[in-house]
Amino acid sequence: GKKYYWEVTINSGTSAYIGIADNTVPLDKALDQSPNAYGAYMSGYYIDNSTVVIPAPQVKAAAGSTVMVAFDPAGGKLWFGVNGVWDGDPGENLNPGLSGIKMKGKLFYPVIAHKSDNTTVAFAPMDFKYAPPQGFGVSQVEDWDNDGLS
């Protein structure tokens, strides 16, 4: 299956939640309280399916930072990096920030949530600040429904 890469630049603030969610997650509910949402708060911790909080000081991102996201839906793995430095190694399939993400039969998509932060998302290679990890490609949401997982 395809592996996806995208970047989020934090223009202001430090409370952004960046990750993935499936189409059952209500848009009016906090992502960290939603089953089937997985991601990282840029204040330095991971949220796994609204149940597990994992400290992750290596994913702290301040205003001006670029957050790199690599997602392997078939493997159920999600990696994050900040300013060119990964937490784990998505290119070598090592030490994902979150794993065990169940994809079968679900449509997942990238999510960003924040109260007052300002962010910019890059899905196109010409807009990337950093090179995607080996084996990871451009994130086109319409592809996520057509990669044999749903």
N, C-alpha and C positions, 0 to 999 in steps of 0.2 A: 504494500500500500504506500501511498504518498506520505511524505513527511513535510511539515509546514514550518515556515519561518516568517516572522514579522517583527517590527520594531515599534516602540512607543517612546516618544520624547516627552519628558516631563518639563513643560514650559514654566509651570509654577506650582507650588504646593508639594506635599510629601505624603498625602493620604490615598493616593490612587491604588485601586485594586486592579490587577491585570491578570488575565487568565483565559479560561474557556468555560463555557456552560452549554447545556443542551437546551432544546427548544421547549422544555417543560418549566424552566426557571422563570418565575414571574418577574417582569421588568420593574415592578414597584416594590420589590423586596430586596433587602441587602443581600449581596451575593455570598457573604460569609455566613449567612443563615439559610442558604438554599442548598438542598441536596442537588447533586449533579452540576455543581459549580466547583472549579478547581483553579487556584491561582495564588498570587503573592501580593501582599500589601507592601508597598514601597517603603514602609516604615520598618520592614525587616522580618517578616514571617510569612510562611505558607499557610494556606487554608486548604484542607483536603476534604471535599464533599461535605462541608459545613460541620464536620465532627472533630477534626484533629488540627490543632494549631502547632506548627513546627517552627521554632525560632530559626531565622535565616538572616543573620546580620549581613551576610555577603550580598543580599539583594536589596539593601538600602539604597534608595535613589533620591537624590536631591534635585531641586530645580536645575535644569540644564542637562540632566543625565539622559542617556539613551538606554532604554531597557530592551534587551534582545529576548525573543521568545522562540523556542523550538518545540514543536509538538509532533509526536509520533503516535497517531491514533491507533494503529494496529498493535503497537507495543504497549499502549496505555501509559505513555511517559511524557512528562512536560518539564522542560528546562528553562531557566531564566539566567540572564547575565546582565551586567550593568557596565556600560562604557568599555565594551570590548573584552571583559573578563567574565567567563562563564562560571556558574556554580554547577560543577560537574562537567561532563564532556559529551555533548550530544553527537558530535561527529564520530565518536568511538562508542556511543551507546552506553556511557558510564555515568553512574551517580546522578540520576535525574532528581530534581527538586521534589517532584511528585510522581508517583507510579501507581499502578493498579487501577488506572482509570478505565472504567468499563464503557466500551464504545458500541458494542453490537446492538443494532437496531435503533440507534439514536443519532440525531443530527446535532453535532456540536458546532459552536462558532466562537470566534474571539470576543472577549468582553473587556470593557474598561468601565470602572465605576469610581466616582469620586464626588465629594461634596462641593469643593470649590477649586480643585486643581484645574489646570489647563494642560491638555495633552494633544499631541499630534501623532497619528498612526501612519506608518509606512508599510504598504503591502507590495510595492513595486521595487524591483532591484535598483532602478535608477534613483530611488529615494532612500535606499539603505545607507547608513553610515558605516556599517560593518558587513563583512562577507558572511553569508549564511554558512552554517556548519556543513561539512561534506555530507551529501545525501539528502539535504533539506532544500526544498524549493519554495517558490513563491506561493503565498497564501491567497488563494481565490476561493472565497466562501462557497461559490457554487460547486467547486470541486469536492468539497467535503461531503456532499450528498451523493457523489458519484464515484467514490473510491472503493466501493465494494463492502463498506462497513455497515451501511444502513439498510 
